[in-house]
Amino acid sequence: ELAESGKFSKPIVTDIRPAETFYRAEDYHQDYYEKEQEHYKEDRAKSGRDEFIKEYWQ
């Protein structure tokens, strides 16, 4: 449905496959956004994620 919606100018090429074995990350990776708030905010700001969400999903 999303591919046919015309929302994006380029084709969606990500395969959606059944989940396989899940490996939990080490404890120091868990809740990174809470443990390293400043680094998380910096990384998120640099990623362009929020701008992408505003442009395409709101």
C-alpha positions, 0 to 999 in steps of 0.5 A: 500500500505504501509503495502504491501511495505515491508518498515517495518519489523512489521505489521502496526496496527494503525486503520484509522477511520473517524474523529470525533468531534474535540476539539481545545486545550487551547490557551497556547497549540497553537503554542507551538513550537514557544512559547517554542522553547528550550523545543520543541527542547529538546523534539523533540531531545529526541523523536527520531522522526527525526532519524525515519524519516531519516531511513524510509522516506528519 
